[in-house]
Amino acid sequence: MPLIIYLDTQDYIKLFNEPEDGPNHRVLADLLAYRDSGEIVMGFSFATIMEFITKPDITNRPERVRRGQLIKNICGPNAFPYVSDLARGATFPNGGKWMFSSHDKIVSAKSFKRDMHKVLLDELAKVEGLNRQQRRKFGRKTSLADLMRNHGSTWGRNRSDYGNFPVSDEIVKSRILERFMKGQCSDAEFEMRMNAWLSDPAEFSRIAYDYADKPNMIESVFGKSTDDIERIVKTIQDMAASFQRLNETQIKTRASLVEAGMNKSEARKLTKKISLPEPDLDKPNEKLEAALGKGRVGHLNHYLKQAMKPGYAFKRSDVMDLMQMCYAYDCDPFRCDKAMANTFRDFEPFKGKLVGRFAELPDCIAARIAR
């Protein structure tokens, strides 16, 4: 079985921003050689897409389109499931789907036809002067395609025809919606084109530009949870700092009592060190396991233990890093930044898996293969 490799978003950013003869590209060449020989397989996730591609503006469109192509060139059709799908049994490479499970479709030809037929029936109900036979004729499911063909409909040639559904310029120009409504393309082709962005980072890059006026996805999807975690961690750290200051005061008081002539043992009893109450973080959280999958929440508890220590520097980016680490259980090795690798250096499930520098990855892979 090939090793499953997860690259940090910063790896893609560095590769994108340097010339092809740069040091990161030399590392990539080694990885691609391992990949092409079948010894490793690399995959991307929703976090890779969100952090690396969004949010583009009009001046950066060509760059963002190429970013999606870079992910595609490295990973091919291999994606880690969206975190909530892990609990439902989705597994790497998940048919290339990074947002939904491998069998899910945003657009189904069958349901689309059903919805459009309902629209036709609603419109017929408003038309005056039609007798029962005409209403029955126009109300058949085949009548919608007949009407579109006979009246030369151009529906689907404008982006506004798709409402809020994200479509690229290529989809609009292909007239896939118009052809589908006229019965001139198959259900399979329609579904493939309309759902292509679910498994193609390059296609998603183009769509992300076309909808660049939408809110930043990381902030809209994870903003509230990041705020909540940041608040919890800050509260814990403030409590730890308060207990630390209190204990420092106790030690000074002890020294003063001894200096005043009190027995050291009695002074110690009066100025005992106060320990910060520790929650039981060794027991898995059932709600989290239900959301993220059994056996995939231990690293969250481990992180909270580290965050409770005085002086731990919390960063908002930690939240996204922790989400990505749900995949570290399945990887060998797993790329993350040095700070996270250090935080989890004594977390047993990740021992020997985490690689803090991109340049170290080929040697880590070689060592794993040798074992």
N, C-alpha and C positions, 0 to 999 in steps of 0.2 A: 504494500500500500504506500502511495506517495505521502510525504509529509505535507500537512496543510499549513500554509504560511499566511499570516495576516500582517499587512504593512500599515504603518502609522500614516495618518494623513500628511504629516510633515514630510514623509518620504516622497510622496507624489509631488508635493509643492517644490521641494528641492530639485527633483528630477526635471520638473517643468521649467524651472527658472535658470537652469545651467545649460551650457553647450553640451553637445553629445559626446565630447571628449573629456568632460569633467569627471571628477572622482566618484560622484554618485552614479553616473552612467556606467562607470567601470564596475561598480558593485552590481548594478542592474544587469549588466552583461553576464556576470556569473550566475545570477538568479535565473535569467532566461535560459542559460545553458542547462541548469538543473531541471528547469521546467520542461524544456524540449526533450530531455532524456527520460522524462517520466518519473523523476525522483521527488519532485515537489509539485504542488499545485497552489496557486495564489488566488485569493478571492477578495472582493470588496464588500462593503456593507452600506446601510443607509447613512451611517455617520461619514463614511468616506465621501459619498455623494454630496451630502449637505455641507460639509466643511470645505470641500475642495472646489465645488462648482458654484454654489450660490453665495452671495446674491450678485448677479452680474448687472452691469449697466450698459448703455448703448456703446460706450467707447471700448468696452472689454468683450464684446460679443465674440469676435473671432478667437480670442484667447480662451474663453470659457468653452466654446465648442471643441477646441483642441484638448482641453482638460479632460472632457469626457472620453475623447478618443484615446488619450494616454492610459486611462484606467482600463479601457477595453483592450488595448494592445497588450497590457501586462496580465490581466486577469482572464480575458476571454469571457466565456459564458458561465463564470463561477461567482456566486454571491452567497454571502451569509444571510440567513433569514432575518426579517425584521424581528426585534427582540420579543415582541408579544407572540409571535408565531412559534418561537422555540417551545413554549409550553404546550402548543398544539401538535408538536411532533415534527415540525419542519426542520430539515437538516441541510447542511452544506452538501452540494452546491446549489440546491433549491431551484434548479431549472433556470438559474440566472436571475430569479426574482429577488430584489433587495427590499421591496416595500410590502409585498404580500406573499402568501404561500404560492408554491409552484403551480397550483391548479386554479388559483383565483383569477378572475377577469374583471377589470373595471367596466368594460363594455362587452356585453353579450349580444350577439346578433339576434337571438331569439327574443330576449327581453326588450331590445331596442325596437324590433318590429311590433311587439305587443304594445309598447308604450305609444308608438306612432299611430297604431290602429285606433287606440283609445282617443288620441287627439283628433283623428279623422271623424270618429263617431260623435265627439263633442261638437265639432264644427258643423256636421250634418244636422245636428239637432237645432242649430241656429238658422239653418237655411229654410226659407219659406217657399211654398209652391211645389215641393216634391211630394209625389204620391208614395204609397207604401211600396210599390214595386221598385221605384227608383231608389228609395232609401235602402231597401234590401240589397239592391245591386251595388250601390256605392259603399254599403257597409261591409261587403265581403273583404277578407284580408288581402285578396289579390288586387282589389280595386285601387289601393294606394299606389302600387307600382304602375298600374295602368294610367292613373291620373297624372303621375309624374312624367311618364313617357309622352302621353298625348298632348300635354299642355306645355311641354318644353321647359320644365322646371329647372332652375339653376341653383336650387337650394344646396348649400354646402360649399359654394365658391367663395364665401366671405367668412372671415373668422367669427364674426358676430353670430353666424348661424349655429355655432357650436356652444353658444352660451358661455358658461364658466369652465367648460371642460378644456383642459390643456391640450392644445394641438400645435404641431410645428407648421412652419411654412410649407414643408414638403407634403404634409397631409392635406392641407388646403389645396395646393396646386395639383395634387393627384386626383382631385374630385372624387375621392373614395366614397364620401357620403352621398353625393349626387348619383354616382353609379350604383351604389348599393340600393338606394331608394327606388331606382328604376329597374332593379333586378338584373343589372349588368355585371355584377361581380358576386362571387360566392360568399357565403357566411364566413368561411375560413379566412379568406383574404381580408374581409372587413375587420374581423376580430384581430387578426395579426397586425394590421396597420394601426388600428386604434389603440392597441395595447402594447405596441412595440417599446414604448418608453419605460415599461416596467422591467425590462431585462436588457436594455441597451443604454449604457452610460452616455454614449455619443449622442443618441437620440434625445435623451433627457437633457443634455447640455443645450441643445438647440431650443427645446421647449422652455427650459428655465430662462433663457434670454427673452423669449417672446412674452413671457409673463413676469418680466423683471420688476414691474410696478407692484407686485404682490409682496406681502410682508416677508421678512427673512424667515425661512422655514425653521432654523434652529431656535430662533427666539419665539416663534409662534407655537411650535410643538413642545419645546422643552423649557421655554422661558419661565413659566410658573413653577415647574418642579425644581428648576435650578434655584429660583428665588427661595423656595421652601427649604431646600437642602442647605443653601448658604445661611439662612436664618437659624436653622437647627445647629449647624456646625459652629456658628458664631456664639450662640447661647451656651453650648457645651464648653467652648474655649474660654468664654468669659467666666463661667463657673470655675473651671480649672485654674484660671489665673487668680480668682478671688481666694480659692483654697490655698494656693501657693503663697499669696501675700499673707494670709492668716497664719500659716505655718511659720513663715519667716518672722512674724511678730511674736509667735509663741517661743521660738528659739531665743530671740532677744530678751523676752521676759524671763526665760529660764536662766539665762546668763546673769541677768540682774538679780534674781533671787539668790543664786549661788554666791554672787559677789556680796550680797547683803548678809550672808552667813547661813542660809538654809542648806540643809543636807541635799546633795545632788539627786539622790533617789526620790526624795519628797518633791523636789523642784520638777523632776521629770514627770512625776505623776500628775502634778498640777498643770503641766504644759505639754500634754500629749499631742503628738502630731495628728491632725485631722485628715482622714482619707476621703477623697472624692468618691461618692457612691458610684459603683460601676454597674450598669445594666447588664443583664444576661444576654450577651451577644453571640454566645456559642450555639444557642438553639436557633435553627432556621426559622425565618418568618414565613408562616404559611401563606399569607396574602401575597407576599413577594414571590414565593415559589409558584403560586398559582398564575402569576402574571408573567414571570420570566422563565419558568421551567424548574423542575426539581433538581437540586444540586447546583444551582447557578447563582445563589445569593450569598454564599459564604464570603466572597470578596468584599461585598458591601459592608458586612459586619466587621470584617478585618479593617476596612478603611476607617470606619467610625471609631474603632479602638485607637487607631493612629491619630485621628483628628482630635481626640480627647486629650492628647498629650500636650503639655504647654509648649507654645512656640510653633506648633504645626501651621504651615502657611497654606491656607485653603485658596484655591483658584477656581473661578467659575468653570473653566475648561475641565476641571476634575470630573464634573457631572457627566459630560460626554465621554470622557475616558473610562469612567466606571461602566457606562452603558456598553461601550465597545468590549470591555473585559468580560462580558457575558460570553464572548466567543473564545476567550483564551482557554477555556476548559477543553475545547475541541482542537486547538492549534498546537503546533510544535515545530518551530518556535512562533512567538507572538511579539510583534514590535510595539513598543510604547516608549514614552520619553523616560529620561533617566530618573526623574523624580518619582514617577509611578513604579518603575522597576525597583527603586530603593524602598518605597513604601511596602511593596509586596515581597521583599526579598526572603522573608521567613514565613510566607503563606504557602503551606504545604502543596495544595493543588497546582500552584503555579511554579514550583521550584524547578529550575532548569529550563523554563519555557520563555521567560521574559528577556528580551534583548533591548538594551537601553540605547544602542547606537546602530544606525543603519549599516555602517561599515563593518560591524561585527557579524552581520547576518550570514554571509557565506561560510565563515569559519564555524559558526554554530550549526549550520546545516550539515557541513562536512563531518563534524563530530557526531551528530545524530545518526547520519548514514553509516558511519564507521561502527557505531554501537549496535 
